[in-house]
Amino acid sequence: MQFLAEELEAMKQGGLYGTIRTLESPQGAWVTIEGRKVLNLCSNNYLGLCNHPRVVAKTKEYVDRFGVGPGAVRTIAGTMSPHLELERKLAAFKGAEAAILVQSGFCANLATIPTLAPAAEDRIFSDALNHASIIDACKLSKAPVVRYAHSDMDDLKAKLEEHRDAPGRKLLVTDGVFSMDGDVARLPEIVELCEAHGVILVVDDAHGEGVLGRGGRGIVDHFGLHGRVDVEVGTLSKAFGVMGGIAAGSAVLVDYLRQKARPNLFSSALTIPDVAANLAAVEILEESDELVTRLWDNGRFLKKELSALGFDTGHSETPITPVILGEASDAKTFSAKLFEAGIFATAIVFPTVPRGTARIRVMVSAAHSREDLRFAVDTFASVGREMGLLR
Ligand SMILES: *Cc1c(COP(=O)(O)O)cnc(C)c1O
């Protein structure tokens, strides 16, 4: 077991060992870490729902009525009426015929990709920057994975042509919003290519749900592609502020996944508090787009101010705001100095992003006030100057 300590030491030497901080307060715009209140700029709590009073109240109500644990996998005795209530609500919210709820976004990819394209004669086309859970889900299939260059439609087209005579099923999977850069998949073109080549299309909309589309209805709504994307995979752990994953699509697709998807058959159902909290989150989103609008306003403000200072904020099309610094050691030092100054923003380094593109990924939330964001901009400016990264 000596390799454990050796590899950890090598990670420390290379600046790739991550400091994992502990929150001593609820998730929110400000959090308590090591006894200090710091401005939180790195959670996925896009809409501030993690600790929203309505979400908390609904959770308590459902726990009183239904208890906590589901006691079994969905297919044996773990399906409870709140699970179905949430599935119906999520399908209606997204404008899909049906949806299946699983334990997480990670599990939603495991439930979908190897289930729909399991065999060696199948082919899985995958964007080079897809999320790790997609990469792992692909490994559970015997199908070869055909990686195409990130959002490169010419490369995708060439690869589809190259494999046109493959005997089995073809499936394409892409992130909707690429989480480290904030750019959006070229879905209208991908849909056309998939339709022309008879390819099943799966979009993982983890960072698009509650963010893109009308009132946060997601990437399919954003592009008006209802009925043309076979599977919308999603997470309830980001904008929804809770935990859980979904796959939405046709009724027959969802029926198939219920019978065949291994996370549904071999891992217990989502707990009642999770389900109840998600119900409240969808209700809040259905009633008003206020939080989504505030999120985008905050994102635009921060991006404009940080790039005006001279930071490289990449090519994000969403509220995700990368501040690309390059070397892992610079990103780590930057993050440590921000923390000293009262800002919690983790450095993101290889292997989460390619080498040489280490960054602070700034995540704004509807929970941030304009004053919070001004404090963030001023602090980034002073740390940037102190480190000689800005003139
Ligand atoms: C965060 C993320 C996931 C994982 O979602 P969880 O619900 O946290 O498991 C899956 N796919 C993408 C693209 C993500 O960004």
The ligand as a Gaussian input file, in Angstrom:
#p B3LYP/6-31G(d) Opt

LIG

0 1
 C      -22.301000      17.866000     -11.952000
 C      -22.500000      17.062000     -13.148000
 C      -22.954000      15.739000     -13.046000
 C      -23.129000      15.055000     -11.723000
 O      -24.313000      15.440000     -11.093000
 P      -24.585000      14.947000      -9.588000
 O      -26.045000      15.093000      -9.457000
 O      -23.813000      15.859000      -8.701000
 O      -24.128000      13.535000      -9.506000
 C      -23.197000      15.044000     -14.212000
 N      -22.989000      15.603000     -15.423000
 C      -22.539000      16.871000     -15.565000
 C      -22.339000      17.442000     -16.926000
 C      -22.279000      17.641000     -14.433000
 O      -21.826000      18.887000     -14.565000

